[in-house]
Amino acid sequence: MPMPLSRKMIVIFCGTLLPLSHAQNKSAPSEFCDSGLKTDSSSNGYKPRDGNRCEGYYIQPVAGGRLEIESFTQGGGISLANQTQLSMKWQSPGKEEVQIRAYSLTPKEYYRMDTTRPGGDRTFVWPVELPASRKLAIGLVAQTKSDVGPSKQTVYVPLSIANAGSSSTLRIVLMPSVDASDVFVTLSPVDATGTKKTPLKKSEAMDSGPYSAWKPIAYDLKSLAAGLYYAEFSATWESGGSGTARMYFYNPPAGP
């Protein structure tokens, strides 16, 4: 099932969601791999591992001005220090499969992990020996397909990490590929018809700029009611121009 997200290649431009590519052969471990990556040929290169994911290093892609969503979690942050595995869980708005992706947030470390979990799954245990051995800072995102009004859309679902706290705060991590002077946020609830309601935030400036290229920007959302939301992040590049990342996301009700 194609889904949007590709490391250092694209997030979202001009409102267009660009698909995550992976092989369609559901009987092979390579089904989890993104065929758009130019892989590193070393033993740590991006390839199928353990029959349930693709993981490893890839070749640096072409540069350009982009703003990307590279983590969406609920509760505390992500740390791989002294860990051999990372347990994660999620609540999905429907029964479609969920794609999970890990990004390296460490500059010049072109690492990624991809897996797809069946619609009935709500947990995944990820062996993290490779990124932990390189002391990588990691971002995690999960996406599914869900009804947004009359159409199916890609929707982010927050991942909760074991032993990382139980806060209801949602943390979004953005990554600019060039220096940015400002980043602005628009956030709106979305009703059952797919209509964006009155914005809770409208072109509201973050207050921690300026922002350096390839340095993650953490943005926390607190005290949101359960439901579907639309968020838009717009960065103003110091060299001129701008980049925009957009997402529908699901904030699950409190509970196990």
N, C-alpha and C positions, 0 to 999 in steps of 0.2 A: 504494500500500500504506500504510494508516494506521500511523503510528508516534507514540510519545509524545514530546512536548517542545514547549513553547510559551513564548516569551519573556515574562516578567512576567505571564503569565496563570496558568500552572500548572506544577508538576513532578509531584508525587505527593502525594496526601492520603489518609490512612487506607488505604494499600495499593492505591489505585486508580491505574492508569496511564491517563492521559487522552490521546486521540489527537492526533497532529499532522495537521492538515487540509491537503490540497492537491488541486488539480483532478485529475480522472481521465483527461483527454484526453491520451494519451501522444504524440500527434502535435504538440502545441503546446508552446512554451517555458514557458507558464504552468503546466505540470504540476509544476514545482518549487515553485510559490508556496504559501504558507500563506494560505488564504482567510480565516482567522480574524483576520488582522491588519488594523487600520484604517490604511490607507496614507497617507503624506505625499504631497501632490499636486505637490511640487517635482520638479525634474529629478533630485534625489538620493533621491527616494522609492522605497520598496520595490516592485520590478517586475521582469519578465523582462529578462535581460541576456545578450547573446552566444549565446542559444539553449541555454545549458547550466546556468543557475542563475537564482534570483531574489535580489535584493540591494537594500539601501537602507534609508532611514529610514521609521519608522512612528509613529503617534500614541501617546502615553503611555497605557498601559492603566490600569484601575482598580487602586488600591492594595489591599493586604491582607497579612496575615502569611504569608509563604511562604519555603521554603528550596528552592533550585533548583540543579541540577547543570549548570554552564555551560562546563565544559571537561574533557576526558579525553584526555591525551596521554602519550606515552612518550618519555623522554629530556629534553632541555632545554626551556626555556620558549619562548613565541611572541613574536617581535618583528617589527613591520612597518616599523621605522625603515629608511629608505633602500631599501625594497623596492618593486618593481613587480609581483612575483608571489610566491606562496608555494607551494612544492611539498610535498605531503603523501603519505604512503603508509600502508598498513594491511595486516594479515592478518586474515581473517575466518574464523570457525569453520565456515562452510558456503558455499553458492552463491547465497544470496539477495542481492537488491540492498541497497545500503548508502546510508543517508541521512546527509548531512553538513550540519552547521549551524554557523555562526559567530555568536557573540554579542558585543556590545559589553560590556566589563567597566568602561568608563568611565561614572561616574554621569551621569545625565540625557542620555545619548546613546543614543537608541532606534534602534539599527541592527541589522540581521540579514542573513545570507546563508544560502540554502538550495539544496541540490542533491541529486540522487539519481543514484547511479552503478550501472551494471549489475553483476550478481553476479561476472562475470569480471574486473572492473576491480580494480586494487590501488593505483592512483595517481590523483591529481587535481592539476592546476596551477590555482591560483586567482589571477586578476588582482586586486591589492589597492590599486589607485590610490585608490578612494573612501575606505576606512577609513584608509589611510596618510595621505591628505591631511588628515584630521581628527585624526591622531595618536592613534587609538583603541587602547586595550588590548583585546586580542581573546582570546576563549575559543573552542575548537573541540571539537565532539563528533561522533561517528559512531555510528550504530545500525544493526542488522540484525535479522532474525528468525532464530531458531535453536532447535533442539530442546533443551528443558530437561526431561528425563524424558519423559513421554508427551505433552507439550504444546509448542506453539510460543510462545516468549516474545521480547520485545524485549531484545536484548543489546547493550550498549555495546562497541565495539572501540576500542582506543587508536590515536590518530593520531601518526605519527612525522613530524616536520617537518625538511625538508632544512636542513643547516647549523645545527642546533640541538643537536648532541651525539648520542651513541649510547648513553647510559645506559639500563639496563633499568628504571629507576625509573618508576613510573606516577604521574602527577600528576592529581589530581581537584581542580577548583575549584568551590566552592560559593558561592552568592550569597543572603544573607538580605535580605528586603525590609523588615524592621524590626530594631531593635537586639536582640541576643541576648546573654545572659549566659554560656551554655555551649553547646557542640556535642559530642554523644557519637557514637561510631563502633562499629558491630558489623560484623564481617567473617567470612564463612564460606566454605570451599570447597564446591563443589556437585558431587556425583558423577554418574555416567551415568544414574542413575534419577531425577535431579532433586532428590535429598535433600540438604538442607543439613547438612554435617558439623559436627564440634566447632568452635566459633568460634575463630578466631585472635585476635580482639578481641571483647570483649563489653561493650557500653555503656561503652567507654573514652573518657574525656574528652580532648578536644584541650586543649593547654596554652597556647594563644595568645589566649584570650579576655580581656575581653569583645569582642564583635564588633559593628561599626557597620553600620547599614542601608546596602545598596547598595555595600558594600566587599567585594571578593572574598576568599574564604578558601581558601588553597592547602593541600592535604593530600597528602603523598607516601607511596606504598607501595613498599617496597624488598624485594628478595630474595624475591619471590613465585615459587613454582613455576608452570610453564605450566598452564593449565586454566581452568575456569569458576568464578566466584565470585559471591557475593551480598554486597552492602554496604548498610548502612542508616545514615543520618545523621539525628540528632534534635537539633533546636535548642530551647533554652528561651528564650522571649522575656522581655525585661526587664519588659515591661508585663503579663506573665501569658500563659499558654497555651504552645503549642509548635507546631513544624512539622517534618515528616519528609520526607526524600527517600530513595528506594530505587532500587537498580540491580542487575541482573545484568551482569557484565562478563567479557570474555574476555581472558586474558593469554596472548598467543601464545608459542610456543617461540622461543628465540633463533635468529637466522638472518637472511638477506636478506629 
